[in-house]
Amino acid sequence: MADLESFGGGWIFEEGLRPFCETIAEFSGYEFDDLDWQAVGNALLHTDVDEPDGWYDYPLSGRVPLTLLVADDPGSSVVFVRVTGNPDERTRTQIEAALHIFSNYTVR
């Protein structure tokens, strides 16, 4: 098995974090539910992108295992996100497209 790779990093608007998580989970074949959101949402309060250990990682153990990493940017309206894993090219492209969309548009 190849080493896990970090890809799809950047920021998204904070209000779009849950739909982003649900979207990435869908691409990986993982069913992201309210309990998953509760874990990520509560953990986000204790993260800080500027701190060395300021990221929270959440496994998405679907058909394409991925790890979603999130970190708050205190004082702003964005959240930083990264994804690690070994996705196929299609899944990688989907994730990169989702990152582009969620960083350019707000979700209401």
trRosetta pair geometry for C-beta under 8 A, 3 or more apart (Angstrom, degrees):
i j d omega theta_ij theta_ji phi_ij phi_ji
1 86 7.2 -163 -175 8 89 163
2 5 7.5 -8 128 -29 115 104
2 86 5.3 133 68 -116 107 139
4 67 7.5 22 -167 17 144 118
4 84 4.8 46 162 165 116 108
4 85 5.9 -29 -144 -97 94 22
4 86 6.4 -105 -113 -39 52 86
5 84 6.5 177 83 -150 32 70
5 85 7.1 -43 51 72 70 30
5 86 6.4 95 15 -89 98 63
6 9 6.5 26 157 -45 101 120
6 82 5.5 -8 -163 176 104 123
6 83 7.3 144 -153 81 56 41
6 84 4.9 -33 -92 -93 64 90
7 82 7.8 132 66 -167 22 79
7 83 6.0 -37 72 75 68 90
7 84 7.5 124 18 -103 65 41
7 92 6.4 -9 111 -143 154 102
7 95 7.3 91 107 98 104 134
7 96 7.4 -54 151 -71 107 98
8 81 7.4 -45 130 118 93 97
8 82 6.6 130 86 -155 75 45
8 83 4.2 7 64 30 129 112
8 92 7.5 -147 -50 -154 110 67
8 95 4.6 -51 -97 137 149 114
8 96 5.6 -124 -101 -81 87 62
8 99 5.2 -180 -165 -41 85 144
9 80 7.5 13 -170 180 85 93
9 81 6.9 -168 -136 98 49 53
9 82 4.1 0 -99 -104 93 87
9 83 7.6 -151 -63 19 60 63
9 99 7.9 53 67 -142 8 153
10 80 7.2 -141 129 -144 22 71
10 81 6.8 -11 65 58 56 79
10 99 5.4 104 46 178 123 121
10 103 5.7 -34 129 -78 127 150
11 73 7.0 -4 -125 -18 130 142
11 78 4.3 29 174 169 125 131
11 79 6.6 155 -153 78 77 34
11 80 5.0 -48 -93 -95 79 61
11 81 7.1 127 -118 14 29 77
11 103 6.0 103 87 -120 61 108
12 16 5.3 -102 155 81 115 115
12 17 6.6 144 90 -83 119 62
12 20 5.5 96 109 -71 172 157
12 78 6.6 155 78 -154 27 84
12 79 5.9 -22 62 62 79 86
12 81 5.8 6 5 4 109 126
12 99 6.9 -115 -67 -145 109 60
12 102 3.9 -5 -136 131 125 109
12 103 5.1 -92 -101 -75 60 66
13 16 4.8 73 71 10 89 109
13 77 6.1 -6 -148 133 79 96
13 78 6.0 -65 -106 -104 36 68
13 79 7.7 30 129 18 15 83
13 102 6.8 -137 29 171 79 74
13 103 7.3 153 -18 -123 72 34
13 105 7.8 -104 8 99 133 32
13 106 5.0 -60 89 -106 170 76
13 107 7.3 167 76 15 120 78
14 17 5.8 -19 -165 -26 45 112
14 72 7.9 38 -109 -129 118 80
14 77 5.4 -118 12 179 112 56
14 78 6.0 -152 -39 -116 81 13
14 79 4.9 108 -101 -26 69 100
15 77 7.6 -11 -13 179 92 101
15 106 6.0 32 68 -161 125 96
15 107 6.1 -167 117 62 92 75
15 108 7.1 5 145 -86 138 60
16 19 5.4 -61 -162 52 69 107
16 20 5.4 76 137 -32 87 104
16 102 4.7 180 130 -152 143 99
16 105 7.7 102 -79 96 152 68
16 106 6.4 -148 -45 -149 112 46
16 107 4.1 107 -103 17 91 115
17 20 5.5 -59 -146 36 29 114
17 21 6.3 31 157 -21 66 104
17 40 7.4 -165 150 136 117 123
17 41 7.7 137 103 -93 130 75
17 44 7.2 40 169 -91 168 156
17 70 6.9 66 -149 -135 123 141
17 79 5.2 27 -84 37 120 156
17 81 7.8 169 -126 -67 85 125
18 21 5.6 -51 -147 34 33 112
18 22 6.3 31 155 -17 66 106
18 37 5.4 28 -127 -130 107 121
18 40 7.9 150 -99 85 67 129
18 41 7.2 3 -77 -70 101 111
19 22 5.5 -54 -144 40 35 113
19 23 6.1 39 155 -24 67 106
19 102 7.4 -180 92 -106 100 118
19 107 5.0 -105 29 150 150 169
20 23 5.7 -56 -148 35 29 113
20 24 6.4 26 157 -15 65 105
20 81 6.7 -114 141 -68 145 169
20 98 6.5 132 -141 157 76 113
20 99 7.9 69 -147 -94 118 52
20 102 4.8 54 -89 -117 113 166
21 24 6.0 -56 -146 38 28 106
21 25 6.1 29 155 -19 64 110
21 32 5.6 173 135 -168 93 158
21 36 7.1 -180 151 131 131 114
21 37 6.8 148 84 -98 148 77
21 40 5.9 165 -103 62 157 174
21 58 7.8 1 -138 82 119 145
21 68 6.3 93 -123 171 83 171
22 25 5.7 -55 -146 38 28 114
22 26 6.4 35 153 -25 63 104
22 32 4.8 -147 -107 74 58 132
23 26 5.6 -50 -151 30 30 114
23 27 6.7 29 152 -17 63 103
23 98 4.9 165 127 -136 136 141
23 102 7.8 -169 39 -50 150 130
24 27 5.7 -54 -154 34 34 112
24 28 6.5 23 152 -11 66 109
24 60 6.7 -145 123 -46 97 169
24 66 6.8 -118 163 98 106 151
24 68 5.9 115 103 -89 151 123
24 83 6.4 -155 -151 -96 137 133
24 95 6.0 55 -121 -119 89 95
24 98 6.4 -170 -68 95 75 160
25 28 5.8 -65 -149 43 32 105
25 30 4.3 -91 -162 80 86 97
25 31 6.9 99 152 -127 123 4
25 32 3.6 145 28 -32 171 116
25 36 7.4 68 -88 141 155 163
25 60 5.1 -145 -110 -139 74 129
25 62 6.8 133 -169 -35 65 136
25 68 8.0 -48 -61 -36 80 139
26 29 7.8 43 -178 -68 29 24
26 30 7.7 -90 -57 57 21 61
26 32 7.5 -74 -40 12 67 108
27 64 7.2 -52 131 58 73 134
27 87 7.8 9 139 -136 111 144
27 91 5.2 129 163 -145 105 84
27 94 4.6 174 -123 107 134 137
27 95 6.0 -171 97 -63 165 81
27 98 7.4 -121 -30 -21 142 144
28 60 4.7 87 75 127 158 124
28 62 3.9 128 127 47 84 128
28 63 6.9 172 162 51 54 63
28 64 4.5 -120 -141 71 67 89
28 65 7.0 81 -170 -104 121 12
28 66 4.7 -112 -98 10 143 117
28 85 7.7 40 -115 85 123 178
28 87 7.5 -93 -101 -100 82 114
28 91 6.8 82 -87 -155 56 133
29 62 3.3 156 79 166 73 118
29 63 3.4 27 47 15 165 95
29 64 6.0 116 13 15 107 75
30 60 4.2 -150 18 -175 161 87
30 61 6.2 106 -103 58 122 39
30 62 3.3 -115 -47 -50 74 109
30 66 7.8 -122 -5 40 134 96
31 62 7.8 129 -11 -95 52 108
32 36 4.7 -112 -155 82 70 154
32 37 7.0 89 162 -50 97 82
32 60 7.3 -32 -73 -121 102 107
33 36 5.4 106 50 10 54 101
33 37 7.2 -107 115 -2 34 93
34 37 5.5 -55 -147 39 34 112
34 38 6.2 41 153 -25 67 103
35 38 5.5 -47 -146 31 33 116
35 39 6.7 35 153 -19 62 101
36 39 5.8 -56 -157 33 32 111
36 40 6.5 20 153 -9 67 108
36 58 7.3 107 -166 176 89 136
37 40 5.9 -59 -144 44 34 104
37 41 5.5 30 161 -18 71 115
38 41 6.0 -54 -131 43 23 109
38 42 6.0 18 167 -14 61 113
39 42 6.4 -62 -144 40 19 104
39 43 6.2 15 160 -16 59 115
39 58 6.5 131 114 -119 118 124
40 43 5.9 -63 -145 40 26 109
40 44 6.4 40 155 -36 64 102
40 56 7.1 152 -137 111 61 132
40 58 5.4 -39 -85 -48 98 161
40 68 7.5 -13 -111 99 131 128
40 70 6.3 74 -163 20 101 150
41 44 5.8 -45 -153 16 28 117
41 45 7.9 36 151 -23 54 93
42 45 6.3 -45 -172 15 40 113
43 46 6.1 -72 -166 44 47 100
43 47 6.6 50 143 -34 77 110
43 56 4.1 125 144 -141 127 161
43 58 7.6 167 46 -61 155 111
43 70 7.5 109 99 70 108 114
44 47 5.6 -59 -149 23 40 118
44 56 6.6 -108 -77 25 47 143
44 70 5.8 -45 -99 123 93 129
44 72 5.5 107 176 -56 81 105
44 79 6.8 -36 -145 -125 126 131
45 72 7.3 51 -109 -37 18 150
46 56 7.4 90 75 -64 88 123
47 51 7.8 -155 -173 46 50 119
47 54 5.2 102 -170 169 65 74
47 55 6.1 49 -147 -118 119 23
47 56 5.1 -94 -72 -16 130 100
47 70 6.4 137 54 111 174 76
47 71 4.5 -139 158 -132 122 58
47 72 4.7 131 83 8 90 87
48 51 4.2 70 79 -1 106 111
48 54 3.9 -87 66 -146 64 136
48 71 6.4 -18 95 -173 11 100
48 72 5.9 -33 -91 69 44 89
48 73 7.9 99 -152 -105 55 30
48 74 6.0 -18 -121 -16 96 111
49 54 5.9 -139 -63 107 10 134
49 55 7.5 55 -109 -76 53 81
49 71 4.1 123 -80 123 69 124
49 72 6.7 -135 -21 82 85 35
49 73 5.0 -10 13 -85 132 76
49 80 4.6 91 -102 12 130 140
50 54 6.6 44 58 6 39 167
50 73 7.9 91 -24 -128 91 67
51 54 3.1 116 62 -53 97 117
54 71 5.2 74 122 -140 94 121
54 72 7.9 -102 167 45 109 73
55 69 4.9 11 174 -177 126 109
55 70 6.9 147 -158 71 76 30
55 71 4.5 -62 -101 -63 69 112
55 80 7.9 -77 -106 92 99 110
55 82 7.5 -15 -147 29 144 117
56 69 6.9 159 79 -153 42 59
56 70 5.4 -22 60 61 94 83
56 71 7.0 155 12 -78 72 59
57 67 5.2 7 -174 172 108 117
57 68 7.1 154 -155 81 56 43
57 69 4.7 -24 -98 -96 77 82
57 84 7.9 -15 -139 24 122 121
58 67 6.8 153 74 -162 36 68
58 68 4.9 -22 63 64 93 95
58 69 7.6 170 18 -82 68 35
58 70 7.3 7 4 5 112 105
59 65 7.2 -18 -168 -165 97 93
59 66 7.7 153 -158 89 53 44
59 67 5.3 -36 -100 -104 58 80
59 68 7.9 178 -90 20 10 73
60 65 7.0 160 88 -154 64 46
60 66 4.6 -5 59 65 111 88
60 67 6.9 -179 16 -92 77 26
60 68 5.9 64 -25 -17 114 102
61 65 5.4 2 -127 -117 55 93
62 65 6.8 175 51 -82 52 43
62 66 7.5 -6 35 16 97 91
64 85 6.8 93 155 150 85 144
64 87 5.1 52 178 -117 134 82
64 88 6.8 -102 -110 6 132 85
64 91 5.1 -136 154 -109 175 171
65 85 5.8 -173 104 -133 63 120
65 86 7.9 25 68 39 85 80
66 83 5.5 -15 -175 -170 121 103
66 84 6.8 148 -164 76 67 45
66 85 3.9 -79 -110 -26 62 152
66 87 6.6 9 -80 -59 111 108
66 95 8.0 175 -130 -91 157 147
67 83 7.0 152 77 -159 51 53
67 84 4.6 -9 55 57 103 97
67 85 6.2 158 11 -52 69 92
68 81 6.9 -29 -169 -159 88 101
68 82 7.8 149 -162 80 43 49
68 83 5.9 -20 -104 -104 58 77
69 81 6.7 142 82 -159 61 50
69 82 4.3 -9 59 59 114 93
69 83 7.2 -163 19 -77 81 28
69 84 6.9 51 -17 -9 114 101
70 79 5.8 -6 -163 168 100 119
70 80 7.1 145 -158 82 47 56
70 81 5.5 -12 -101 -102 70 75
71 79 7.0 156 76 -169 39 72
71 80 4.6 -15 62 61 93 106
71 81 8.0 -173 24 -72 68 36
72 79 6.0 -41 -105 -117 48 81
72 80 7.8 -95 -16 21 3 82
73 76 4.4 -19 108 46 110 123
73 78 5.2 7 38 78 133 85
73 79 6.7 -163 5 -101 88 29
73 80 6.1 97 -47 -24 104 96
81 99 7.1 -152 81 -116 120 101
83 95 5.7 -80 39 -175 164 145
87 90 8.0 -115 156 68 104 57
87 91 3.6 -119 -176 91 124 121
87 92 4.7 161 88 -55 117 76
87 95 6.9 130 32 -5 169 135
88 91 5.2 89 54 13 73 102
88 92 7.0 -137 96 -6 34 93
89 92 5.6 -56 -145 38 31 114
89 93 6.2 31 157 -20 66 107
90 93 5.9 -58 -151 36 28 110
90 94 6.4 29 152 -19 64 106
91 94 5.6 -52 -148 35 33 114
91 95 6.4 33 154 -19 66 105
92 95 5.9 -56 -149 36 29 110
92 96 6.3 27 155 -16 65 108
93 96 5.8 -55 -145 39 30 110
93 97 6.3 32 154 -20 64 106
94 97 5.7 -57 -149 36 29 111
94 98 6.4 30 153 -20 65 105
95 98 5.6 -52 -148 35 32 112
95 99 6.5 35 152 -20 64 103
96 99 5.7 -49 -148 33 33 113
96 100 6.6 36 151 -20 63 103
97 100 5.6 -53 -152 35 34 113
97 101 6.4 31 153 -17 67 106
98 101 5.7 -55 -146 38 32 110
98 102 6.0 19 162 -9 69 112
99 102 6.2 -61 -137 45 26 102
99 103 6.0 19 163 -15 63 115
100 103 6.2 -67 -146 40 22 105
100 104 6.4 1 162 -4 61 118
101 104 6.3 -78 -149 44 25 99
101 105 5.9 -33 177 30 67 114
102 105 7.0 -71 -113 58 24 77
102 107 7.2 -27 -125 -25 82 118
